[in-house]
Amino acid sequence: MTRSISLKSALALAGALAAAGMAQAAPLTVNVEGIEARGGKFYVGVQTAAQFMKEEGIAGEIIEAPEAGSRSFTFDLPEGAYAVSIWHDFNANGKFDTAENGRPLDGWTSPNAETLRAAPTFEQSAVSVGAAGGGATLKMIYPE
């Protein structure tokens, strides 16, 4: 059986496909330096403003027992701003551990990490991804 569609439907479909093509992905490359081989799990999270500081994210990766050194992660995302956060749960308890004064006891980093003195805002943690992509180089912070 042959099925046909009207010219109006075909044009609408072509327009929808063209609009979908305009929202093409661009690479976000996150370079992480200073990773320590402490075992546990190493989380890389990328979030939209609506997802920020929640459990869901638009992209991410989990590494079991990372090796010491540097590592790069690349995610294909639509253009926009994204929060990037890195967490090394080296005791593998599934919780971001903090001292009573709020100081992190796990390894971590994010954009502007060196200047943060409290929980970050989305804007402080955001990286811009344009048509050509975007990127950030982040240095891990570990408790002593």
N, C-alpha and C positions, 0 to 999 in steps of 0.2 A: 504494500500500500504506500503510495506517495502522498506526502503531506506538504502543503504550501502555506506560506504566510503572506500577509499583505505587505505592500511596499511600506506603509506606515509602520508596521511592526518591525520590519527589517531595519528601517532607519532608526527606530528607537533602540533596537538591540545593538546596532553599530555604535550609536552614541554612548550607550552604557558601557560597551567594551572599550571605547576610546577613553572615557572618563576613568575607568579602572586602570588603564595603562598609565595615566598621568600620575597615579599614586605609587610610582615605582619605588622599590627599596634602594637604599644607599647604605654603604658599609659604615658601621660604628666600630672603630678599633680601639680597644682598651689594652694598654700596655701596663703590666703590673710589675714593679721592681721590689726587691728586698723580701721576697717570699722566703720564709724559714721552714725547714723540714722538721715540723713538730707533729706530724701525723694528723689524724682527724679528717675533717672535711673543709674544703675551700670553696666558698660560694661567690659567684659573680652574678650580681643582679642588675637588671636594667628595667626601669619603671617609668610609666607616664605620670603626669601630675596627678591623675585620678587614682593611680595605684600606689603612690608614694607612701612609704612607711606601713604598707599592708603586706600580706603574704604573697599576693599575686604579682606577676611582672610580665612585661611584653617579651623579654628574652632573658637568658641566663645560662649558667653552666655550673656544674658541681664536679669538683676534682677530689678524688679520694687520696689522702696522704700525699700532698704535693711535694715535689722536690724543691730544694733550695734554689734560689736564683730569680730569674725573670720569666714572664710568660705573657703571650699576647692572645687576646680573644677578639673575634670579629663576629658581629651580628648584623644581618641585613634588616634595616628598619625604614619605615616611611620618614620623610623629612619631618623634623620637629625637635623638641627639647625632651631629654630623657635624664632621669637621675641614675647615676651609676654608684653602686655600693659593693664593696668587697668585704667579706667576713671569713676569717679563718677560725673555725670552731675546732681548735686543736685538741680539746678534751672530748670532742664528739658527743656532747650531751644534748645537742640540738637547741641550745639556748645561748643568746648573746649575753655572756656573763659580765657583770659590772660589780665594782666595789660599792660599799655603802655610800660613798661620796659621788657615785655615778660614773667614775672613771672605768673605761673598758678594760676587762681582763682577758679578752680574746684579741687576736690580731684583726685589724680592720683598716680600711681606707676609703676615701671618696674624693671627688674634686674638692679642693680647698680644705682638706683634712687638717693641714697644719695650723689653720687659723680658727678652727672650730673650738668653742668653749662650752657648747651645749648641743643638744640635738639639732641636726641640720634642718634647714628648710629645703623645699624642692629647688628653689633658685640657687642655693649654695651648692647643691649636689648635681646640678644639671650640666649636661653637655649638649651642644647644638649639633644636629645632623642636617646638613644641607643636601642639595642635589648631588654634590660630589662626595658626600659622606662627612664624617667627623671623627674626632678621636680625643683621647686623653692618655697621659702617662701619669700613673699614680704610684706612690711609694707606700709600702705597707708600714703600719705602726703596730708594734708589739709591746706588751707590758714587759717590764724588766724582771 
